[in-house]
Amino acid sequence: MTRIIRARVDSAALRHNLGVIRRAAPDSRVMAVVKANAYGHGLVPTALALSDADSFAVARLEEGLQLRSAGVVQPIVLLEGVFSAEQLAEAARQGFELVVHDPLQLTLLEGYAGTHRFTLWVKIDTGMNRLGFRPEDFPRAYERLRALAVPALEIRVMTHLARADETDCEMTREQVARFQALLPLHVPLPGRRREDRADRGRFVTSIGNSAGTLGWADARGDFVRPGLALYGVSPFANKIATDLGLLPVMSLETTVIALRRVPRGETVGYGGAWRAERDSVIAILAAGYGDGVPRHLVSGAPVWVAGHIARLAGRVSMDMIAVDVTDQPGVLVGSPALLWGRALPVEQVAAAAATLPYELLCGVSQRVPLELS
């Protein structure tokens, strides 16, 4: 069946971008972030395409269960952790690794009556002020975890960077310094006596998101946690993906479904927001805010139509947009168009919508079919 709109996901580009991340952080393992339906790219197909990742990170238990049901065997980290005894028991059954960021989660672990030994990631709030134990509260949280009736398989530590996308901002160095200052608190290696200082190991760490991994050599850790970069999008405002060697993964493709001749002086669309300054040809594309094209995309925003960049004419409707193709005589009903992809970087479209690429990618609606290539 011919689809007039679709989101094409390039699995080879996903694997290429994973390679870019590995080369940028050769001493780190990769925890691929596939939360939020893999940033709109399809949770299960994305994870299967990234089978060489060392582990996966999701936000919530339900996302992890989808991966396990699809046969994903790599470690899966629940970035928000669990919030009830029932969730904890299910996480144990599935062998999930847990982020611990709140005293409630310490209490749940202390009350756990099972036998599973969790790998626990203690989140330290070094300045994001969202989730995590403040540095002064970390030692007590750590001691509570060491005292669990069922010892953790391993206790690891992580933090999250607030401004790593700003490469001239000192906050990232300050966050890393706060984090590193806690690491001399060594942990016993599994199977060793706590009293034997000679057998003490060190924390496994995770710091770098996409921006931290690609922009800050000292902000990576033993595991990096790339999200946006895996999907071929630059985390930096002054760069696009190709500047970093990344390949865009998603192409939001649609079709010209009508052509309109609009005389000079007439308007197009709701509110008459666009007025023809000359006799014009307007292409109507099957894509609107019901598909994930942001309603606040400004008139004049770029749209790729039949091999050339054209401009949005007026407001985004629920199911369609109008594009000025007056200077493109080769456009026909049925001609291909692109909202974003390799020929039109999503970073540019996001700028025209005064938003972030994350929102565009995650916002593609369920009625748009995903096609993995």
WOHUWO-V721989 format. One record per backbone hydrogen bond with DSSP energy under -1.0 kcal/mol. NH is the residue of the N-H (numbers start at 0). CO is the residue of the C=O. If there is no record, write none. Layout:
nh = {NH:NH}
co = {CO:CO}
This chain:
nh = {5:6:7:8:9:13:14:15:16:17:18:19:20:21:22:23:24:27:28:30:31:32:33:37:38:39:40:41:45:46:47:48:49:52:53:54:55:56:57:63:64:65:66:67:68:69:70:71:76:77:78:79:87:88:89:90:91:92:93:95:96:97:98:99:105:106:107:108:109:110:111:119:120:121:122:123:124:125:132:136:137:140:141:142:143:144:145:146:147:152:153:155:156:157:158:165:168:173:174:175:176:177:178:179:180:181:182:184:185:188:191:195:196:198:199:200:205:206:207:212:213:214:215:218:222:223:224:231:232:238:242:243:244:245:248:250:251:252:252:253:255:256:257:259:261:264:265:267:271:272:275:279:281:282:283:284:285:286:288:289:290:292:296:297:299:300:302:303:304:305:307:309:311:312:316:320:322:323:324:327:330:333:334:336:337:338:340:347:348:349:350:351:352:353:354:359:360:361:362:364:367:370:372}
co = {252:368:250:370:248:9:10:11:12:13:14:15:16:17:18:19:20:24:221:223:54:225:56:33:34:35:37:36:41:42:43:44:45:49:29:29:74:31:76:59:60:61:62:63:64:65:67:66:55:96:57:58:83:84:85:86:87:88:89:90:75:118:77:120:101:102:103:104:105:106:108:153:97:155:99:157:132:123:122:133:133:136:137:138:139:140:141:142:144:117:117:119:203:121:205:162:165:169:170:171:172:173:174:175:176:178:179:181:183:198:188:192:194:195:196:186:156:219:219:208:209:210:211:215:204:28:207:228:227:235:239:240:241:240:230:7:339:5:250:336:334:283:283:281:279:275:262:273:268:269:265:261:259:322:257:320:254:284:316:317:287:287:293:351:311:297:309:337:307:335:304:302:300:321:319:284:282:310:280:324:327:255:331:253:303:251:343:344:344:345:346:347:348:350:349:355:356:357:358:290:364:6:8}
